Amino acid sequence: MSQSASVWMVLLVALVAANLPFVTDRLLGLVPLSPGTKTLAVRLGELVFLYFVAGGIGLLFESRVGQISPQGWEFYAVTGALFIVLAFPGFTWRYLLKHRS
């Protein structure tokens, strides 16, 4: 896979992973929970976990292309902020839009 394709793949994975906690009531999209038990705190915990999963996938792609570049705290601050921005559509759909019963 080319470097350009792997960058787009990581961005797509991050977009899906950032919205997954807000789109489904299942834990990590796999484990069914009883209705109403998935609170905002659980969703934010999932968001943090999926941030590291998406980062791990990016690290895997980077290691396949060549040497892994060392990163400082700035990198993680920027990617964390980007991940939160990518989660905004799912958050808006879950908490800011009215849903008909």
ABEGO torsion letter per residue (X at the ends): XBAAAAAAAAAAAAAAAAAAAAABABBGGABBBBBGABBAAAAAAAAAAAAAAAAAAAAAAAAAAEBBBBBBAAAAAAAAAAAAAAAAAAAAAAAABBBBX
